[in-house]
Amino acid sequence: MYIYNTTFLVPDRMYGSFIKWIKETHIPRCTASDCFSEATLTRIQSHEQQDGTSVSLQLKAADKVTIEKWQVEHLRKLDAEIADLFLLEVLYFSTLMEII
């Protein structure tokens, strides 16, 4: 089992609209893709941000091939949608983790 973790840094003024979008649009789209079996959204508490809030989305997948399929089929659309909705002000990076 693998976790595809994406950490987002969201400006405070965009936090409400970002959380609404990720809960109502992005997570349902990810889980409907049949690539991910479970999604967990968390607010990162280990450090304080002066310019925003850090949020982590963890998506569970059965294998790396499934995650690679999602990346090929959906990642460009996600990048474009985030840029369009949040004006390139939401920063993010993804990490692939294997559950051991």
C-alpha positions as a Markdown table, in Angstrom:
| # | Residue | x | y | z |
|---|---|---|---|---|
| 1 | Met | 0.0 | 0.0 | 0.0 |
| 2 | Tyr | 1.2 | 3.5 | -0.9 |
| 3 | Ile | 0.4 | 7.0 | 0.2 |
| 4 | Tyr | 0.5 | 9.9 | -2.2 |
| 5 | Asn | 0.9 | 12.9 | 0.0 |
| 6 | Thr | 0.5 | 16.4 | -1.2 |
| 7 | Thr | 1.4 | 19.3 | 1.1 |
| 8 | Phe | -0.2 | 22.7 | 0.3 |
| 9 | Leu | 0.8 | 26.1 | 1.6 |
| 10 | Val | -2.4 | 28.2 | 1.4 |
| 11 | Pro | -2.5 | 31.9 | 1.9 |
| 12 | Asp | -4.8 | 32.8 | 4.8 |
| 13 | Arg | -7.1 | 34.9 | 2.6 |
| 14 | Met | -7.7 | 31.9 | 0.4 |
| 15 | Tyr | -7.9 | 29.2 | 3.1 |
| 16 | Gly | -11.7 | 29.0 | 3.2 |
| 17 | Ser | -12.2 | 28.8 | -0.6 |
| 18 | Phe | -9.3 | 26.3 | -0.9 |
| 19 | Ile | -10.7 | 24.0 | 1.8 |
| 20 | Lys | -14.1 | 24.1 | 0.2 |
| 21 | Trp | -12.6 | 23.3 | -3.2 |
| 22 | Ile | -10.4 | 20.5 | -2.0 |
| 23 | Lys | -13.2 | 18.8 | 0.1 |
| 24 | Glu | -16.0 | 19.3 | -2.4 |
| 25 | Thr | -14.2 | 18.9 | -5.8 |
| 26 | His | -10.7 | 17.6 | -5.6 |
| 27 | Ile | -11.0 | 14.8 | -3.0 |
| 28 | Pro | -14.2 | 13.4 | -4.6 |
| 29 | Arg | -12.5 | 13.5 | -8.0 |
| 30 | Cys | -9.5 | 11.6 | -6.7 |
| 31 | Thr | -11.6 | 8.9 | -5.1 |
| 32 | Ala | -13.9 | 8.6 | -8.1 |
| 33 | Ser | -10.9 | 8.0 | -10.3 |
| 34 | Asp | -10.6 | 4.4 | -8.9 |
| 35 | Cys | -6.9 | 5.1 | -8.2 |
| 36 | Phe | -7.2 | 5.9 | -4.5 |
| 37 | Ser | -9.1 | 4.0 | -1.9 |
| 38 | Glu | -9.0 | 6.6 | 0.9 |
| 39 | Ala | -8.3 | 10.3 | 1.4 |
| 40 | Thr | -7.3 | 12.1 | 4.6 |
| 41 | Leu | -7.0 | 15.9 | 4.8 |
| 42 | Thr | -5.1 | 17.4 | 7.7 |
| 43 | Arg | -3.8 | 20.8 | 8.8 |
| 44 | Ile | -0.1 | 20.6 | 9.7 |
| 45 | Gln | 0.5 | 21.7 | 13.3 |
| 46 | Ser | 4.3 | 21.0 | 13.6 |
| 47 | His | 5.3 | 24.6 | 12.7 |
| 48 | Glu | 3.7 | 27.9 | 12.4 |
| 49 | Gln | 3.4 | 29.7 | 9.1 |
| 50 | Gln | 3.5 | 33.5 | 8.9 |
| 51 | Asp | 2.1 | 33.7 | 5.4 |
| 52 | Gly | -0.5 | 30.9 | 5.4 |
| 53 | Thr | -1.6 | 27.5 | 6.5 |
| 54 | Ser | -0.1 | 24.2 | 5.6 |
| 55 | Val | -2.5 | 21.4 | 4.7 |
| 56 | Ser | -1.7 | 17.8 | 3.8 |
| 57 | Leu | -3.8 | 15.5 | 1.6 |
| 58 | Gln | -2.9 | 11.8 | 1.9 |
| 59 | Leu | -4.4 | 9.5 | -0.7 |
| 60 | Lys | -4.0 | 5.7 | -0.4 |
| 61 | Ala | -3.3 | 3.5 | -3.4 |
| 62 | Ala | -2.7 | -0.2 | -3.8 |
| 63 | Asp | 0.5 | 0.2 | -5.8 |
| 64 | Lys | 2.9 | 2.6 | -7.6 |
| 65 | Val | 1.5 | 1.8 | -11.0 |
| 66 | Thr | -1.9 | 3.1 | -10.0 |
| 67 | Ile | -0.4 | 6.4 | -8.7 |
| 68 | Glu | 1.7 | 6.8 | -11.9 |
| 69 | Lys | -1.5 | 6.2 | -13.9 |
| 70 | Trp | -3.3 | 9.0 | -11.9 |
| 71 | Gln | -0.3 | 11.3 | -12.4 |
| 72 | Val | -0.4 | 10.8 | -16.2 |
| 73 | Glu | -4.1 | 11.1 | -16.5 |
| 74 | His | -4.9 | 13.8 | -13.9 |
| 75 | Leu | -1.9 | 15.8 | -12.7 |
| 76 | Arg | -1.7 | 18.4 | -15.5 |
| 77 | Lys | -5.4 | 19.2 | -15.1 |
| 78 | Leu | -5.0 | 19.6 | -11.3 |
| 79 | Asp | -2.0 | 21.9 | -11.8 |
| 80 | Ala | -4.0 | 24.1 | -14.3 |
| 81 | Glu | -7.1 | 24.1 | -12.0 |
| 82 | Ile | -5.1 | 25.2 | -9.0 |
| 83 | Ala | -3.3 | 27.9 | -11.0 |
| 84 | Asp | -6.7 | 29.1 | -12.4 |
| 85 | Leu | -8.5 | 29.1 | -9.1 |
| 86 | Phe | -5.8 | 30.3 | -6.7 |
| 87 | Leu | -3.7 | 32.5 | -9.0 |
| 88 | Leu | -0.4 | 30.5 | -8.4 |
| 89 | Glu | -0.5 | 31.6 | -4.8 |
| 90 | Val | -1.1 | 28.1 | -3.4 |
| 91 | Leu | 2.2 | 26.3 | -3.3 |
| 92 | Tyr | 2.4 | 22.5 | -3.1 |
| 93 | Phe | 4.6 | 19.5 | -3.5 |
| 94 | Ser | 3.9 | 15.7 | -3.5 |
| 95 | Thr | 5.7 | 12.8 | -1.9 |
| 96 | Leu | 5.2 | 9.1 | -2.5 |
| 97 | Met | 5.4 | 7.0 | 0.6 |
| 98 | Glu | 5.2 | 3.2 | 1.0 |
| 99 | Ile | 3.5 | 1.8 | 4.0 |
| 100 | Ile | 5.8 | -0.7 | 5.7 |
